[in-house]
Amino acid sequence: MAYLNGDKGAQRAGKRGAAVAAVATANADATYGQPEADLVNELKTKFNALLVQLRASGVIAP
């Protein structure tokens, strides 16, 4: 069995999920109040960081 990143997990070659685009929409500051905008912007940042980690581990396509 071939692994894309054997030291990072058991992802088999050819079984990787499709590529997922990062969230690139402008900040939510102009649309929502400050508490909501902070939450939306934090979630966007964390989601993009998660995508980077999933790509690096071979779970999703780059």
C-alpha positions as CSV (number, residue, x, y, z in Angstrom):
1,M,0.0,0.0,0.0
2,A,1.5,3.4,-1.0
3,Y,1.1,6.3,1.3
4,L,1.4,10.0,0.2
5,N,2.8,11.1,3.6
6,G,3.5,7.9,5.6
7,D,4.8,9.8,8.6
8,K,1.6,11.9,8.8
9,G,-1.1,9.3,8.5
10,A,-2.7,6.5,6.5
11,Q,-3.7,8.3,3.3
12,R,-3.5,6.0,0.4
13,A,-2.2,7.2,-3.0
14,G,-5.1,7.8,-5.4
15,K,-7.7,8.2,-2.6
16,R,-7.2,11.8,-1.9
17,G,-10.2,14.2,-1.8
18,A,-10.7,16.9,-4.4
19,A,-9.1,20.3,-4.2
20,V,-10.9,22.9,-2.0
21,A,-10.3,26.6,-2.6
22,A,-9.4,28.8,0.4
23,V,-11.9,31.4,1.5
24,A,-10.9,34.6,-0.2
25,T,-14.0,36.8,0.3
26,A,-13.3,40.3,1.8
27,N,-13.5,40.8,5.5
28,A,-17.0,40.8,7.0
29,D,-16.4,44.2,8.7
30,A,-18.4,46.1,6.2
31,T,-21.5,43.9,6.5
32,Y,-21.9,42.9,10.1
33,G,-21.5,44.5,13.5
34,Q,-18.0,44.2,15.1
35,P,-18.7,41.1,17.2
36,E,-20.1,39.2,14.2
37,A,-17.4,40.4,11.9
38,D,-14.7,39.3,14.4
39,L,-16.3,35.8,14.5
40,V,-16.7,35.5,10.8
41,N,-13.1,36.7,10.2
42,E,-11.7,34.3,12.8
43,L,-13.6,31.3,11.3
44,K,-12.3,32.2,7.9
45,T,-8.8,32.3,9.1
46,K,-9.1,29.0,11.0
47,F,-10.8,27.3,8.0
48,N,-8.0,28.4,5.7
49,A,-5.4,27.1,8.2
50,L,-7.2,23.8,8.3
51,L,-7.2,23.6,4.5
52,V,-3.4,24.2,4.5
53,Q,-3.0,21.3,7.0
54,L,-5.2,18.9,5.0
55,R,-3.2,19.7,1.8
56,A,0.1,19.2,3.6
57,S,-1.0,15.8,5.0
58,G,-2.3,14.6,1.6
59,V,-5.9,14.4,2.7
60,I,-7.1,16.8,-0.1
61,A,-5.5,17.7,-3.3
62,P,-3.3,20.9,-3.4
